[in-house]
Amino acid sequence: MKILVADDDTTLRSELASLLREDGHEVVTAADGGEALHIVDRESFDVALLDLRMPKATGLEVLHRLRLVRPETAVIMITGQGTVDAAVEAMKAGAIDFVEKPYDVDALQRTLQTVREERQARAMLGATGGERTIAQMLPTPGRVTPSSRFSDLARNRRALLASFASTRKVGLRTCLRRSSCTT
């Protein structure tokens, strides 16, 4: 995948870029928010890893710009000053994850793997330009939602229970209340 890493901390930016390259990703880096804004206007990315606080433009400003010019880009916010308010604001703006420094590399790799799997599934299903983009499936600005994996699990469980309910002539609410449809 092609990934933008925007962080004003030179050491963390270069280490993260190296780790991502070792995993086979194409990586472009930006030393501040202003540089990131210029890059996203010229290039498209599968994923953008954006530091929340950077000189010239914040990660949230870059996120808002991405939503306008590259809505298909999955955005992961990273920060050393993580607060609940900052995480909520980033998720409302359309970020798919919020990672605190120092990075949990395994968690970050799992998030990237989820994005990759979604893109592969979309390609296998023959997604066309007329179908929903990743950005359209992201949380609606102004609303915080559970993680996409949790939402998928809940949706799949509900569909499965609805299927059982219809074959057993039991109401869906009964199945949901019981957490199973054995009767």
N, C-alpha and C positions, 0 to 999 in steps of 0.2 A: 504494500500500500504506500501511497505517497503521503507523507506526514510533515506538517509544519510544526516546528518547535520554536515558540517565542518566549524567551525568558531573559531578563537583564542580568542574571547571575551567570557569568561566563563559564564557570566550572560546571555548574549543574546542567547548563544548556549543552555543553560539549559532551559531558558524560552521558546524558540522556540520548543525544543524537548518536553517539557511538553504540550504545546498547541497542537502539532501534535499528541501526545499520547492520549490526551483528545478527539481528533477527530477520534480516532480508528486506527491510523497508527502505524506500527512497526517502531521504530526509533533507528538508530545507530549513535553515535556522534564521531567526531574526533576533537581534540584540536588544530591541525595544519595541514598544507598541507602534511607533511611527513607521519603522521598517516593516513590521508585520502588516500594517495597513497597505503599504505600497505593494508588498508581495501578493497579498490576496486579491488585489485588483488585477494583477497580471497572470496569476497561476491558480489552478484548481488543485484541491487536496481532498483525499479521502477523510483525513483526520487532522484536526488542529489541536495542539497542546499549548494552551495559553496561560502564562503567568498572570495572576489577577492584577498585581501591581507592577507596572513598568513605567519608565519615563516616556514622555511624548504622547502616549495613549495607553489606557488601561486595557487589560484583557477583556473586560466587558465591552469596551468600545470596539475592539477588534471582533468580538463575538457578534455584536449588532451589525457590523459591516458585513461579516460573513453571511449572516442571515439574509442580507439584501443581495449580495453579488454571487454567493456560492452556497445556496441553501442546502445543497446535498452534502456539505461537509459536516461530519460529526465533530463536535467540539468538546474537549475535556479541559476543564479549568484546573490550574495548579497554583498553589499558594503556600507561602510560609506563614501567613497570618490568617489562618482559616477561622472563620466565625460562622455561626449558624446563619446569620443574616446574609453574609456574602454567598454562602452556598445556596440559599434560597433564591437570592437575586440571580445568580448564574443559572440555576435550573429554570427559573421563570423565563429567562432570556433565551433558553433553548439548549443549554449545555446538557450533554448526556451523562456526565460524571464530574465530580469535584474531588481532586486529589490533593492531600496536604504534603508539603515537603517535611522531612525527606521522603522521597517517593517510595511507595511499596511497589517494587518492580513487578512482583507476581500479580498484584491486583491490577496494575496498569496493563500488563500483558493479557490478562483475562478480559479486560474491557476492549482492548484492541482486537482480540480474538472474536469477541461478540460482534464487533463491527464487521470484521472480515467475513464471518459466517453469514451475517445478514446480507452482505453484498453478493456473496457466492450463491446464496439461496435465490436472491432476486435474479441473478444472471441465469441460473438453472431454470427458473420459471419463465424466462424470456421476458423480463420486465422491459417495458418500452417507456418512452418519454411521457406517454399519457397516464402512466400509473403513478402511484404515490411515491414521492422521494423520501429519503430518510428524514429530512427536515420536516416534512409534513406529518411524519409519524412521531416526531419528538413532542415533548410536552408543549401544550399551547402556552404562549407567553401569558404570564399572569396566573398560571396554575402549576403547582408542584405536584408531581405524580410519583408513584413508586418506580423503582428501576424497571427497565424494559423487560428484563428476564422475569421479574416477579409478575409484571403485567401479563406477559405471555403465558406463564404458568397458570395464573388465575383465569385467563380467557380460555385456555385449553381445558382446564378443570370444569369450567362452567359449560362449555360445549359438550364435553363428555357426559356430564350429569344430565344435560338436556336430552342427549341421545338416549341414555338409560331411561330417563323419565318417560320419553315418548314410547319406547318399546315395552315398558312395564306398566303403562297407563297410570303413572304416579306423577303428581305435579312437581314441577321444577323446584318450587319452594320447599316441598317436602324433602327432596333429595338434598338441597343445599343445607337445610336444617340438620339432616341426619349425617351429612358428609358422605353418604353412600346411598345406593338405591338397591338394597338387597330384597325389598319386598315387592 
